[in-house]
Amino acid sequence: MHTIQQFASHTPIWVWAILAFLLWRGIDALKPSKTSLARLAVVPAIFTVWGLWSLHHRYGASIEAWGVWLLGIAIGAGIGWLLVRRQSISFDAIDGHLHRTADYSLLPLLILTFIVKYAFEAALATAPALADDTVFRIAHLVVSGGFTGVFIGKFLHYLRVASLSRQQAIPT
């Protein structure tokens, strides 16, 4: 219990704010909704910025690290695309909003992503030498990139639905 209190007390307030926001977004996704592409871009943007910060802070300009992270993003994006491809999603080209069914995968995915990213960051904060351990570094970068990629992949699918709807709405 003491260790958990130490981690919690040394965690910056912005991390708790991100957790609260992610929980709110996950709960909000449990019901069908009408939303903008800009609003759907927020979660992938948060995880991308967090990943970029971590990458720069932990590994600097290492081309290897960036490459492994981007590989993780590519893998995750494929998974994210698959997660939403069967959802009922439509785009209203007039008001620019997506209409989607409830997304029951988002809340658990957000919680899992946050916990995993937090655990990697906590491990690196308490044992910075882990950044030099090849197995840990590859796991950190692939998993971190992978989770980020899942949200990017979902968003790319939403963009595709919007793009196809706009093309169909253009009179010929």
C-alpha positions, 0 to 999 in steps of 0.5 A: 500500500505504501508503494501505491501511495508513493506513486500516486503522490509523485504523479503529476496532476496533469496525469490525473487530469488525463485519467479523469478525462479518459474515464469521462470519454469512455463512459460517454461512449457507452451510449449512441452519439452524434459527434464531430471528427474533431472531438474524436481526434482528442483521444488519439492526440492525447496518446500521441503527444504522451508517446512523443513526450515519453519517446523524446524524454527517454530515448532522445533522437534514437532512430531505432526507438522511433522506428520501433514505436512507429511499428507499434503504431502501425500494428495498433492502427490495424487493430483499431481499424478492425475494432470499429469496422463493423460498427454502425457509423454514418456521417452527416455531410450537412452538419459534419457529425458522425452518428455511431452506436454505443462503443463498449470497447472504449472504456476498458481500452482507455483504462487498460491503455492508461494503466499500461502507459503509467506502469511503463513510465513509473518503471522508467522513473524508478529505474531509469536504467531500464531504458537501456535494457533492450527487451524492456525498451522494445516492449515499452515502445511496441506496446506504447506505440500499439496502444496509441495506434489503436486509437489512431486506427479507430480515428482513421476509420471514422475519417474514411466513413466521413470521406466516403459520405462526403463523396456520395453527397457530391452531386454529379 
